[in-house]
Amino acid sequence: MAHILLRHRDIENIRKLDIYRANGGYEGLKKAVTDMTPDDVKNVVRASGLRGRGGAGFPTGIKWGFIPKGAEEVYVVINTDESETGTFKDRELSEFNPHQVIEGAIIAAYAIGAKVIYNYFRGEFMDAAYAMEEAIQECYAHNLLGENILGTDFSCDFHCHYGAGAYICGEETALINSLMGDLGQPWSKPPFPALEGLYAKPTVVNNTETLANVPPIIVNGAEWYTSMGTGKSAGPKIVCLSGHVNKPGNYEVIMGATYRQIIFDEKYGGGIPDGKAFKALLPSGGSGPVITEEALDAPLTYEGLTEHGSVMGSASLIVMDETTDMVWAALKMSHFFKHESCGKCTPCREGTFWMERVLKRIYAGQGTRRDIEVLGSVAQQIGGRTLCALGDFAINPVLSTLKHFRSEYEAKIRETNEILLTAVAIAAD
Ligand SMILES: Cc1cc2nc3c(=O)[nH]c(=O)nc-3n(C[C@H](O)[C@H](O)[C@H](O)COP(=O)(O)O)c2cc1C
């Protein structure tokens, strides 16, 4: 089946405007601005069931509908921060199919009445940035951006802003602060960006992949889109596959494909190298709870992993084979979250620090049984108590490895430490 999002894999040089247009590009924008009202556009996107591809899965049409009608100054912000561990889909889209992202963003701007689009772009993605800038210039030269787009009275500008590579700046409120030149730290919602976002004006923040879905939805209609996938999870999804698989990379699947198919089918991951056995999967990069073999037949959908205690998130699948030390894996993730915590709220700043410290001790064979309890307890105290979801993400690899692989933690406990600790306790008495 031809790709809907990763179209550059079927059509050479679709990053160029003339090739994109020769293959139906900007027909969605033309249809929207000439034949449809902004409300029509919002209704089609709502009926399509498109949900955010940045991780949280919020329905896109409903989000656009939150923007107050008639507001003077509103913004569309594209989230190309792509900061989740193991995620590299927005980079490929931006580098090789940038016009589809730009077209989706212009349609979003038309729907909500925005005259300016900002693309918050991960600064390290230099090749993707060049491709995106080139595509923007082509749009200005061909009346697809700027004044009176396609001869209508709709005008819109587009700017790219290059972030410095902080995980927290993928969180929408931290992203907005960073875009305004402030410290990249989140604020406590409400206010939600849809009412008070960039420059305190109503703002829609959408993930890059989410917006790339919009042009084909406008061209082909909501029913075409809902015919793919499952009821609550419609359309295509780009999966980022990495870790212990034969063929890591981005794959476009229709929602509902199973995790097992994606890891083992020849047309996707092609199984685990050297015939090793599967051990565990981080289904949403480092931020989602790990799953084990018994969950692999679940469908890749927003709800598919709920009964297994995990989430699809941005669908970055990190595969771990039988040789993986799960305490080491939890430590790696904890190091990442401690490093990336912005420090604004105490439970996240202190909690991620202590989780990493205790995990280091356990991994080095210096831990006690009590350390395992402390680790679990610190994680529990972070959960639900932080300003943004980073804290909740940080505890997922810890609590889920404690749940599924506790014996690996226990195997690292040195009995001598237990004896020493008891001796210290007796002496203190
Ligand atoms: C710590 C953290 C990091 C995030 N990083 C990203 C990111 O890199 N890209 C992204 O699109 N969304 C990211 N999000 C989610 C955004 O806050 C927001 O939900 C998303 O951009 C909305 O777009 P969507 O509705 O199209 O998915 C992150 C959230 C958190 C809490």
The ligand as an SDF file (V2000), in Angstrom:
LIG
                    3D

 31 33  0  0  0  0  0  0  0  0999 V2000
    8.0860   16.1810   28.8350 C   0  0  0  0  0  0  0  0  0  0  0  0
    7.2430   16.2090   27.5950 C   0  0  0  0  0  0  0  0  0  0  0  0
    7.8540   16.1720   26.3470 C   0  0  0  0  0  0  0  0  0  0  0  0
    7.0790   16.2240   25.1890 C   0  0  0  0  0  0  0  0  0  0  0  0
    7.7120   16.1870   23.9760 N   0  0  0  0  0  0  0  0  0  0  0  0
    6.9750   16.2800   22.8440 C   0  0  0  0  0  0  0  0  0  0  0  0
    7.6180   16.3100   21.5650 C   0  0  0  0  0  0  0  0  0  0  0  0
    8.8430   16.2250   21.4540 O   0  0  0  0  0  0  0  0  0  0  0  0
    6.8260   16.4210   20.4590 N   0  0  0  0  0  0  0  0  0  0  0  0
    5.4630   16.5290   20.5400 C   0  0  0  0  0  0  0  0  0  0  0  0
    4.7930   16.6590   19.5280 O   0  0  0  0  0  0  0  0  0  0  0  0
    4.8300   16.4940   21.7270 N   0  0  0  0  0  0  0  0  0  0  0  0
    5.5580   16.3970   22.8790 C   0  0  0  0  0  0  0  0  0  0  0  0
    4.9150   16.4180   24.0800 N   0  0  0  0  0  0  0  0  0  0  0  0
    3.4390   16.5760   24.0850 C   0  0  0  0  0  0  0  0  0  0  0  0
    3.0470   18.0650   23.9250 C   0  0  0  0  0  0  0  0  0  0  0  0
    2.9800   18.6560   25.2220 O   0  0  0  0  0  0  0  0  0  0  0  0
    1.6710   18.2380   23.2570 C   0  0  0  0  0  0  0  0  0  0  0  0
    0.7510   17.3890   23.8860 O   0  0  0  0  0  0  0  0  0  0  0  0
    1.6670   17.9360   21.7600 C   0  0  0  0  0  0  0  0  0  0  0  0
    2.6410   18.6960   21.0750 O   0  0  0  0  0  0  0  0  0  0  0  0
    0.3030   18.2630   21.1870 C   0  0  0  0  0  0  0  0  0  0  0  0
    0.2480   17.9430   19.8310 O   0  0  0  0  0  0  0  0  0  0  0  0
   -0.7450   16.8190   19.2830 P   0  0  0  0  0  0  0  0  0  0  0  0
   -2.0810   17.0480   19.9110 O   0  0  0  0  0  0  0  0  0  0  0  0
   -0.7640   17.0440   17.8090 O   0  0  0  0  0  0  0  0  0  0  0  0
   -0.1580   15.5160   19.6620 O   0  0  0  0  0  0  0  0  0  0  0  0
    5.6630   16.3330   25.2760 C   0  0  0  0  0  0  0  0  0  0  0  0
    5.0530   16.3440   26.5340 C   0  0  0  0  0  0  0  0  0  0  0  0
    5.8260   16.2830   27.6790 C   0  0  0  0  0  0  0  0  0  0  0  0
    5.1420   16.3010   29.0000 C   0  0  0  0  0  0  0  0  0  0  0  0
  1  2  1  0
  2  3  1  0
  2 30  2  0
  3  4  2  0
  4  5  1  0
  4 28  1  0
  5  6  2  0
  6  7  1  0
  6 13  1  0
  7  8  2  0
  7  9  1  0
  9 10  1  0
 10 11  2  0
 10 12  1  0
 12 13  2  0
 13 14  1  0
 14 15  1  0
 14 28  1  0
 15 16  1  0
 16 17  1  0
 16 18  1  0
 18 19  1  0
 18 20  1  0
 20 21  1  0
 20 22  1  0
 22 23  1  0
 23 24  1  0
 24 25  2  0
 24 26  1  0
 24 27  1  0
 28 29  2  0
 29 30  1  0
 30 31  1  0
M  END
$$$$
